[in-house]
Amino acid sequence: MGALDPELVALMVDTITVAPATGRTASGTATFGAPVSLTCKVDWKRQVYPSATGRDVVGRGIVYLPAVHPEITTEDRVTLPDGSSPPLLGVQTFDDEAGPCYTTLIFQ
């Protein structure tokens, strides 16, 4: 498995919480598990981002996580440092020559 350069990891000074989606109630309301705090870098930049499906999406920003998080999906609830929980438009893992090394979350 790959790893990010320590100088890049040092730039990750933000914290988000991720509550995993666990299902839906009978009325269709999403349910979530216990939230987990993760260190990251939040880039608040509205622009077009490539999604894992190859389709471009317009997001309000992107979260960089300094590790691989295959458990995170677009159904999970992510709370950003400002307290907002926008929908996730995409979750993508990136590789270096040694393998998977970081994850991005594109938010609306």
Protein Blocks (a to p, Z undefined) as FASTA:
>chain_A
ZZddfklmmmmmbccdddddfbdcfkopacddddddddddddddddddddfkopacddfb
dcddfbdcfkbcfkbccddfkopacddfbdcddddfkbcfbdcdddZZ
